[in-house]
Amino acid sequence: MNKNGPLEYDYSVSKLFIMNALFVGAIGMLVGVIIAWQMAYPGLNTFLGDGLAEYTNFSRLRPLHTDSVIYGFVLSAVWATWYYVGQRVLKVSMAESKTLMLIGKLHFWIYFVSASLIVTSLLLGWTTSKEYAEFEWPIDLAITVIWLLWGASIAGLVGFRREKSLYISIWYYIATFLAIAMLHLFNNMEIPTILATSPAGETMVGAWWHSVSMYAGTNDALVQWWFGHNAVAFVFTTPIIAMIYYFLPKESGQAIYSYKLSLLSFWGLMFVYLWAGGHHLLYSTVPDWMQTMGSVFSIVLILPSWGSAINMLLTMKGEWQQVASSPLIKFMVLGSTFYMFSTLEGPIQAIKSVNAIAHFTDWIVGHVHDGVLGWVGFIVIAAIYHMSPRIFRREIYSRSLMNTQFWIQTLGVVLYFTSMWIAGITQGMMWRAHDEFGNLAYSFIDTVTVLHPYYTIRAVGGTLYLIGFLMFIYNIYKTTSARRVEEDELQNASPMGA
Amino acid sequence: MFHWLEKHPFFFALSVFVAIAFAGLVEIIPSFAQASRPLVGTTPYSTLELSGRQIYIKNSCNACHSQLIRPFKSETDRYGHYSLSGEYAYDRPFLWGSKRTGPDLMRVGNYRTTDWHENHMKDPASVVPGSIMPKYTWLYTNEADIETAYAEQLTVAQFFSVPYNTPIPMKDGSSKVIKMADSIAEANADALDEAKVIVADMKDQSIKDAVANGKIPEIVAIIAYMNSLK
């Protein structure tokens, strides 16, 4: 390496994670679209025939959808950006250390193999039932190894850094690492049943992967939703904020609006977020004071969430014409707006009297999706669009395709959450409706059949989003194949052809 | 202070960890100190019921059905008494669910019968017109995994002192013993005895034949579990 020249960053690990994000993203979203259509048209549960019904029905596919988009698509994208942003803001190249490179490669490949095992095991029904932590103990161990490798990579890059002060994005990556490590360990405390011995002295050989949770009943629920809520926080929020704090200023050429606001948002989010898990357990058998804490802290959570979002939007101050001219800025600005929207909707649903109607309904599903499709998906897409020209040294293939993708996906998100609002509130109100004599006004099935039109609209919305995502993959693919290689790394905002 | 932290990654990470771990310490530890105690009359699952519960989990029934009745008139009218913490003392994992695409099942054993489940799981829309629940036809051909259910019983008894083979006080002052076998062969035989009681109320001849031949189809185990939910 030329000691006096600029650092040559090595993006090979980042590239692997980008490919994986695109691949698993498409699969995860496709499975989502399939199960959305299954809810509208239950005949589709046997779309591969009666013989394979066990593996194609809604209940087997649902965990596959959630886990593949969370841990396949989003985590891959998070790591793709880590191996890109990490080098650049810490001013270290992966090429400088063989060990760091080895850690990065191992990180990817062990993750890739585990992901394949996860898909297989979920289809076979090997699950602990805990949402977003369905994996049985052998996979939990693999996840621990993957996580430690990422930790080693963070420690390595941070340890060798030339830039002494950690940029905001790095704060969020570190927080993501620590929080998920803690949540994963505590929520997956389980005892494999192969450890059992019968009084007759036999060792158990049944399902060797099976395990029993260390916690029972209400305690188990408490730990699970402390995990479930915060896994959302630290996979769907903090690493995505890490991305936008890097990519928005880079892409727009604008400095972050306020350092103080980023401080307030970061430390506020760290302290407040973990309390709010109780809002998943309102009116359950969890102690009342904990439910109240969950509600109250959910409202407080608006402050740090909006702090970040406002910081992002104000970064564009004076440069709003970029929203019109650059599809990439469009994704990031609308993404930040969806983040504001979703972090207001969540606290509203956490108010006890609202939750009484919203809980167990499709409104919750709608809330999750305006966050993940509108915020997480859009920022990930923007990040990959920004990184690709620099990683592949080629201009983006088509700008008009990007614009079309943006509008198709936006329409998809809007159809998704509006239909789910109506579905959720309709069902919530029908469940509680009493007639003039004080009897229940509707049987349960009435509250299901009424949802058919909304399930159909939702499925259309999801399909549009998937179509947009496939256009995205095509655009990136053509970028790597149809564009010529530039001599120097592309600078400034994303260069694009017509 | 913040500027200093941003230049010292170790202390930065430590501060972040303290900030995020704090809530867990305050909220979760006290709740665990007060261990989840069973309500009088709550019993651990029998071998066949536990096998059915594993099938329930294997098919992610909890993705669409809750097992948590909230203290509202509309819910107690529809599903029965609201849930009490002690009723879940032997639930590992808990199966409250987070979405009610179908109705709550916390007390389904009180108002649905073996016969109803037999027809319903085969073709839900034939029993409840308009139902969007998939047909669970493979439950009628797959065999229940009794050994794993037995392994789970042994595990919870050995690691968490779940009271098998000991008298458990019931609401009426009597007591009840839930049996756990001494060997795999005995566990299989016990499960088969339980299965015979279930199939006596079933119509499907192939299921009756299977049980008569010493096999337990998954549907029998899951019905045993459904019937135990009260």
Interface residues (C-beta under 8 A of the other chain):
Chain A: Q38 M39 P42 N45 T46 D50 A53 E54 N57 F58 S59 R60 R62 P63 G125 W126 T127 T128 S129 K130 E131 V158 G159 K164 S165 L166 W171 I174 A175 L178 A179 M182 F186 I191 T193 I194 L195 A196 T197 S198 P199 A200 E202 M204 V205 G206 A207 H210 V212 S213 Y215 A216 G217 T218 N219 D220 A221 L222 V223 Q224 W226 N230 L263 W267 M270 F271 Y273 L274 W275 G277 G278 H280 Y283 S284 T285 V286 P287 M290 M293 A356 H359 F360 T361 D362 I364 V365 W431 R432 A433 H434 N439 L440 F444 I445 V448 T449
Chain B: F2 H3 E6 K7 P9 F12 A13 V16 F17 A19 I20 A21 F22 A23 G24 E27 I28 S31 F32 A35 S36 Q54 I57 K58 N59 S60 C61 N62 A63 C64 S66 L68 R70 P71 F72 K73 S74 E75 D77 R78 S83 L84 S85 E87 Y88 A89 Y90 D91 R92 P93 F94 L95 W96 G97 S98 K99 R100 T101 G102 P103 A125 V128 P129 G130 S131 I132 M133 P134 K135 Y136 T137 W138 N142 D145 E147 T148 Y150 A151 E152 L154 T155 V156 Q158 F159 F160 A181 D182 S183 I184 A187
